[in-house]
């Protein structure tokens, strides 16, 4: 009788293991479907990914720094032009 009980317990353990494996498979499928649906929903909202946002933010900061440097150069050139007198201003502006 003990071998019969062991066999029943073994069959029950195998059945539980198979059920747990099936449950994990179902869980993975549900997660994948949820992830895909969420990604589709976010794409329809035109949401930007963090990597893209950070790249554009860095480009904007570099452009701002470049604009500041160019503004400083223009101001230095204007100051130098003003220091040379009105005759030099007439030659460079064509007036």
C-alpha positions as CSV (number, residue, x, y, z in Angstrom):
1,X,0.0,0.0,0.0
2,X,2.9,2.3,0.6
3,X,4.0,2.1,-3.0
4,X,0.5,3.0,-4.2
5,X,0.4,6.0,-1.9
6,X,3.9,7.1,-3.0
7,X,2.8,6.8,-6.6
8,X,-0.2,8.9,-6.0
9,X,1.9,11.5,-4.2
10,X,4.4,11.4,-7.1
11,X,1.6,11.9,-9.6
12,X,0.2,14.7,-7.5
13,X,3.6,16.4,-7.2
14,X,4.2,16.1,-11.0
15,X,0.7,17.6,-11.6
16,X,1.5,20.5,-9.3
17,X,4.8,21.1,-11.0
18,X,3.2,21.1,-14.5
19,X,0.5,23.4,-13.2
20,X,3.1,25.8,-11.8
21,X,5.0,25.7,-15.1
22,X,1.8,26.4,-17.0
23,X,1.0,29.3,-14.7
24,X,4.4,30.8,-15.2
25,X,3.9,30.5,-19.0
26,X,0.6,32.2,-18.8
27,X,2.1,35.0,-16.6
28,X,4.9,35.6,-19.2
29,X,2.3,35.8,-22.0
30,X,0.1,38.2,-20.0
31,X,3.2,40.4,-19.2
32,X,4.3,40.4,-22.9
33,X,0.8,41.3,-24.0
34,X,0.5,44.1,-21.4
35,X,3.9,45.5,-22.3
36,X,3.1,45.5,-26.0
37,X,-0.3,47.2,-25.4
38,X,1.2,49.8,-23.1
39,X,3.9,50.5,-25.6
40,X,1.3,51.0,-28.4
41,X,-0.7,53.2,-26.1
42,X,2.3,55.4,-25.2
43,X,3.3,55.6,-28.9
44,X,-0.2,56.8,-29.7
45,X,0.2,59.6,-27.1
46,X,3.5,60.8,-28.7
47,X,5.4,60.3,-25.5
48,X,9.1,60.8,-25.8
49,X,11.6,58.3,-24.4
50,X,13.9,59.5,-21.7
51,X,17.0,58.8,-23.9
52,X,15.6,61.0,-26.7
53,X,14.7,63.8,-24.2
54,X,18.1,63.8,-22.6
55,X,19.8,63.9,-26.1
56,X,17.7,66.9,-27.1
57,X,18.2,68.6,-23.8
58,X,22.0,68.3,-24.2
59,X,21.8,69.6,-27.8
60,X,19.9,72.6,-26.5
61,X,22.4,73.3,-23.8
62,X,25.3,73.2,-26.3
63,X,23.4,75.5,-28.7
64,X,22.7,78.0,-25.8
65,X,26.4,78.0,-24.9
66,X,27.4,78.5,-28.6
67,X,24.9,81.4,-28.8
68,X,26.4,83.0,-25.7
69,X,29.9,82.7,-27.1
70,X,28.8,84.3,-30.4
71,X,27.0,87.1,-28.6
72,X,30.2,87.8,-26.7
73,X,32.2,87.9,-29.9
74,X,29.7,90.3,-31.5
75,X,29.8,92.6,-28.5
76,X,33.6,92.6,-28.5
77,X,33.7,93.4,-32.2
78,X,31.2,96.2,-31.8
79,X,33.1,97.6,-28.9
80,X,36.4,97.5,-30.9
81,X,34.6,99.1,-33.9
82,X,33.2,101.8,-31.7
83,X,36.6,102.5,-30.2
84,X,38.2,103.1,-33.6
85,X,35.9,106.0,-34.3
86,X,33.0,106.9,-36.5
87,X,35.1,106.8,-39.7
88,X,35.8,103.1,-39.3
89,X,32.1,102.5,-38.6
90,X,31.2,104.3,-41.9
91,X,33.6,102.1,-43.9
92,X,32.3,98.8,-42.4
93,X,28.6,99.6,-42.6
94,X,28.8,101.3,-45.9
95,X,27.3,104.6,-44.7
